[in-house]
């Protein structure tokens, strides 16, 4: 299942889709990716929980001369976010067998 996120860069909101996640970062596909080393805030809404995750763009993947995917390193991942990631990884690992 894809996870939709919003992210804020230069006081503008953009949309993306999480394609990979870890405790320290996210891989996000988006039509607009900020430049390398840009600071941004990712907003991840999961049910009743809202995670505001400050981070920095650490990787850009270009497709058709557009930035279509970015790796975001999280500055301060919350305890709730880390618990969510652990749960996702646990169930993903179990389903692979």
Residue pairs with C-beta under 8 A, 6 or more apart in sequence:
2 17
2 18
2 19
3 17
3 18
3 21
3 44
3 46
4 15
4 16
4 17
4 18
5 15
5 16
5 17
5 18
5 26
5 28
5 42
5 43
5 44
6 13
6 14
6 15
6 16
6 42
6 43
7 13
7 14
7 15
7 16
7 28
7 30
7 40
7 41
7 42
7 43
7 72
8 14
8 40
8 41
8 43
9 34
9 38
9 39
9 40
10 34
14 30
14 31
14 32
15 30
16 28
16 29
16 30
17 28
17 29
17 30
18 26
18 27
18 28
18 44
19 27
19 28
19 29
19 69
20 26
20 27
21 27
21 85
21 88
22 85
23 74
23 77
23 81
23 82
23 85
23 86
24 73
24 74
24 77
25 55
25 58
25 71
25 72
25 73
25 74
26 42
26 53
26 55
26 71
26 72
26 74
27 59
27 69
27 70
27 71
27 72
28 42
28 69
28 70
28 72
29 68
29 69
30 67
30 68
30 69
30 70
31 66
31 68
32 67
33 57
33 60
33 67
33 68
33 69
33 70
34 40
34 57
34 70
35 57
35 60
36 57
36 58
36 59
36 60
37 56
37 57
37 58
38 56
38 57
39 54
39 55
39 56
40 54
40 55
40 56
40 57
40 72
41 52
41 53
41 54
41 55
42 51
42 52
42 53
42 54
42 55
42 72
42 74
43 50
43 51
43 52
43 53
44 50
44 51
44 53
44 81
45 51
46 84
49 80
49 84
51 78
51 80
51 81
51 84
53 74
53 76
53 77
53 78
53 81
54 74
54 75
54 76
55 72
55 73
55 74
55 75
56 72
56 73
56 75
57 70
57 71
57 72
58 71
58 72
58 73
59 70
59 71
60 67
60 69
60 70
60 71
61 67
61 68
61 69
61 70
62 68
63 69
74 81
